[in-house]
Amino acid sequence: MHAHAGNDFESIGSDVFEVSRWWDDHVPRHINLSYCDVRYIGEHVFRPVPRLRALSLAGNVRLRTAELELALAAVRPPQTSLDTVVLSHANVTDVHSLVRRLQTATNITRLELAYNRVGAVPKRTFFFLSALRHLDLSHNEIVVVDGFSGLARLEYLGLAFNALEALQSSMFEGLHELQRLDVSYNAIVGDLDADALLGLFNLKEVDISGNRVRRVVLDSGGLESLEALSAAWNRISDLRFLGRLPRLRAVDLSHNAIARVPDDVFPLRQRVELFNLSGNAISGLQTGALRHASFGTVDLSWNRLTTLDDVGYKSVDVLLAHDNDITQVTFIDAGKTVQFKSSFTDERSLSLRTLRIGIH
């Protein structure tokens, strides 16, 4: 490994790694030139390096893209030994042009392009990188995604902190192995229609936090394999879509516009480890809101609750209800714990073994 991260090289000529021509060809090489304030890089700088496995040039914001592309194109054959490329915070604007220089590096499994100035992802941009499993395009300026065709093995796709206004099925066509999708903190407004994700049969985790989503629509199915949903800091008010996600184990709907929790939110006997509803405007829960499923943690903190009635809390291991204005508790179940802060007590946590009567 060559680790030079954090140094101040400014210029890296084509002869820097010339000595590596005589190194053992059977030992994989890793070059880390992250945050070295590189401004110039020689066209053939990586050509002498045998079996280059991983390359990072992250954080070199003054490096000219044209020189970066030439250096990538000149990686010593066979480029198929290259597995990981990290080009985050490298002033990249044209992702199609950049990736074209890597089209013979067909065994790349991880490509990081976060914190750049990419505005669009044209169709077939990553078509030749068929082995790619992890692609991070977060913290860019992406407005348009024409698709990720060719990435049939992709497992993680990061599109957080961009400028996408909607999700469309054409964006994710062919991503049948995708397991984790992050589109948090974009500009998605209104309905999020699961039709756009219909072909993602193995999708397990989705993050749509920090958008302006008002409703999640599951009219045509989809997301049947979903296990974790992060949808905090949106404008969602209707929870009924959760009943159509039978494998969901963790859901974060904190800081939305939820006022009430309806009956039978989840299907019978479903196990949910985390149900986070903190920071909403919930003033009450329907009688059977939590009865059918079982829960690890239910977080109702920072809402508008004034009473805690028996709405199925026996199926909850840990209930967080602090920072409400609770004046009455009318349920009890030994062995469970409820946390709250209200007008009648300064205690943050009371054991339900000792709380036996309603408090008025």
N, C-alpha and C positions, 0 to 999 in steps of 0.2 A: 504494500500500500504506500502511496505517496500522499501524505497529509500535510498540506500547507495552508489550511484554512486560517483566515484572519491575518495573514501577512499583507505586506504592501509591495506587490511585485510590479504593478503598472504594466510592464511589458514582458511577454513570455515568447521568446523566439522559437523558431522551428527546430533548433538544435538542443533544446533543454533536456529532452529525454533520449538523446541519441545513444547514450551508454546502454540503454535498455535493450538494444538490438542483440546483445550478447547474453541476455538473461535467459533463464530456463523457460522455455516455451510452455511448459506444463503447469506453471504457477499463475493463477489468475491475478490480475493487477487492478488496483482501485486507486483512482486519482481524485483527490479532493482539493480543489482550488477555490472553495467558497469564500466570499467576502474578502478578497485579496485586492480589491480596487484595480482589477486588471482593465487596462484601456486598449491594449493591443495583444493579439494572440496570433502566432505564426500559422500559416495555412497547413503546414505539415507537422505541427508540434506533436500530435498523437500518433503519427504514422509509425515511428520506431517501436512503440510499446506493444509487446506481444500479449495476446489474450487479455485485452482490456475488458474487465468485467463491469466496473462501475465508474461513472464520471460525474462530478459535480462542479458546476461553475456558477452556483447560486450566489446572488448578492453582488455581482459585478455589473452594476447598473450603467457604468460608463463604457462598457465593452460594445463595440459596434456590431450590430446584428449581422452584417454582411461578412465580417471576419469570423464570427462565431459559426455561421453556416458553413463556410469553407473549411474550417478546422474539423467540424463534425463529419463532413463529407470525406475527409482524408484519413479517417481512422483506419489503422492498419487492417487489411483483409486477413482472415474473414471477420467482417463486422458482426457476424452471428454470435461471437463470444460476448458481446455487449448485452448486459442484463438490466442495468439501472442507469438512468440519466436524470440528473437534477438540474434544472435550469430556472428555478424560481428566482424572482427578483433580478431578472437579467435583461430587462428592457426589451423583451420580445413583443412585437406587434403583429407580425404575419405568421401565424402558427402553421399555415399550409406550406409556406416556403421553407420554414425551419424543418418541419417533419420530413419534407421531401428529401432533405439531405441525409436522413436516417433510414431511407426506405429499404436499404439492403441489410440493415440491422434488425432482422426479422425475429430475433429472440428476445428483444426488449420486453420485460414484464412490468417494469415500473417507470413511469414518466411523470415528472413533477414540473409543472409550468405555472405555478401559483405566483401571485404578486407581479404580474406583467401588465401589458396594455393591449392584450388581445381583444378585438372587438367582435369577431365573428369566427365561426367554425364551419368552413365550407364542406360540402359533401365530399366524401372519400379522402378527407385530410389524413386519417389514420389507417387507411385501407390496408397498407402493407405491413403494419405492425400487428399482425394477427395474434401474436403471443401475449399482447398487453393484458395485464390483470389489474393494474392500478393506474388510474389517470387522474391527476389533480390539476384542474383549471380554475381553482378558486381565486378570488381576489383579482379579477381581471375586469374588463369592461364589455363583456360579451352580451350582445343584444340578440344576435341571430345564431342559431344552431341548425344547420341543414341536416345533420345526422352524424352518426359514428359508425358507419358501415365498415365491416371488416373486423370489428372487435367482438367476435363471438365468444371470446374467453374472458372478457372484462368482468371483474368482480366488484370494483369500487370506482365510482365516478363522482368527482368533486367539482361542483359548479357553484359553490357558495360565494356570496358577495360579488355578484355580477349584476347585470341589468335586464335579465329575462323577465318578460311581462306575462308569459303564459308557457305552459308545458303542452307539447304536441306529440302525438304518437310517432311522427316522422323523426323526431329527435332520437328516439331510443329503439328504433327498428333494428332487429337482429341481436340485441343485447340479452340473449336468453340466459346467460350465466350471471348477470348482474345481481349482486346481493346487497350492496349498500349504495344509496343515492342521496347526495347532499345538495339541495337547491335552496338552502337557507339564505336569508338576507339578499333576495333579489327584489323584483318589482311586480311579483305576481299578484293580481287583483281579482277579486270576485270568486267565482267557483273554481275549485280544483277538481277537474273531471278525471276519474281514475281510468277512463278510456285511453288516456295518453300513456298509461303504464300497463296496459292490458297484456302486452306480450312479454312482460318481465316475470316469467314464471317462478324464478328463484329469489325474487326480491324479499329481503328480510328486514332491512332497516331503511327508513326514509326520514329525512329531516327537511321540513318546509318552514321552519321557524323564521320569524322576522320578515314575513311578507304581509300582504293585506288580504289574505284568503278569508272569505266569509262562509264558505260552505264546501264540504268534501262530498262529492257526488259519486255514488257507487251503483248507479242504476243498471249498468251492464256487467257488473261483477268486477273482477280484478282484485289484486292485492291479497289473494287468498293465503299466500305464504308469509305475509307480513308479520313480524314479531315485535318490532319496535317502531313507534311513530313519535317524532318530535315535531310539535306544531305550536310551540309557544310563540307569544308575541304576534298573534294574528287577530282576526275579528270574528272568529268562529263562535256561533251561538247554539247550534244544533248538534247534539251528541249522538243522534240515532244511527249515524253511519258506523259507529263502533260495533254495533250488533252484527255487522256483516264481515267482521274480521276475526275469524275463529281461532287464529293462532297468535293473536296479539298478546304479548306478555308485558310490555311496558309502553305507556302512553303519557306524553307530556303536553297538556293543553293549558298550561299556565299562562296568565296574562292574555286572555281572550275576552269575549263578550258573553260568557255563559252566565245565565241568571238562575236556571233551575236544572236539576239533574233528573231526567225522566225515569220511569219504571224500567227495570230489566235492561240496563244499559248494555250488559254483556250477555252472551248465551249461557244456558244452564251448564254449570260445572266447569266453566272456563277459569283458569288460574291466571291472574294478572299480578305480577310482582310490584309494579309501580303504576299508580293512577294519580297523576299530578294535576290538580285543578286549582292550584293556588293563584292568587292575584286576579280572580274573576269578580263577578258581581252576584255570586250565588247567595240567595236568601233562604232557600229551602231545597230539600230533596224529596222526591216522591216516595211513597211508602215502601215500594219494593225496589228502590234504586240500586241497592247493592246486595240483594238477597240471593240471586241465582248463581253468581260467580263467587270465587274466593280471592282474597287480595293479600299481598304482602304489606304494602304501604299505600294508604290513601291520604293525599295531602289536600286539605281544605283550608289551609291557612290564608290569611289576607283576603277574606271574603266578607259577606254581610250577614253571616249567620247570627241569629239571636237565640236559637234553641238547637240542641242536639237530640233529635228523636230517634227511636229505634227504626232505622230504615235498612237494616241488614248489617249493622256493624259487627255482629257476631262472626261474620265471615272475614273480618279485617284483622290482621295481626298488629299493625301499627297505624293509628289514626292521628294525623297532625291537623289541629284546628286552632292554632294560636293566632293572635291578632285578628280575632273577630270580636263581636260584642255579645258573647254568649251569656245569657242570664239563667238558662234552664237546661238541665241535662236529665233525660228521662229513661236512660237505658243503662244496663250493667251487665258485664260479662267478665267473670274471673280470669285473670291471667293476661288481659289486654291492657294496653296503655293508651291514654289520650293526652295530647299536649294542647294546651290552649292558654290564652291570656284574655281575661274578660273583666267586666266591671266588678265582679264579686270576689276576685282573688288575684293575688300577685304571683301565684305559683305558676311555673311554666309547665309542670308535668304532674298529673295526678294518676295514681294507679286505680284502675277500675275495680280492683279487689276491695277498695275502701270506699268507693263512691256508690252509695246505695240508694239515695233518694234524690228526687228532683230538687233543684235549688231555685228559690223564687226571690 
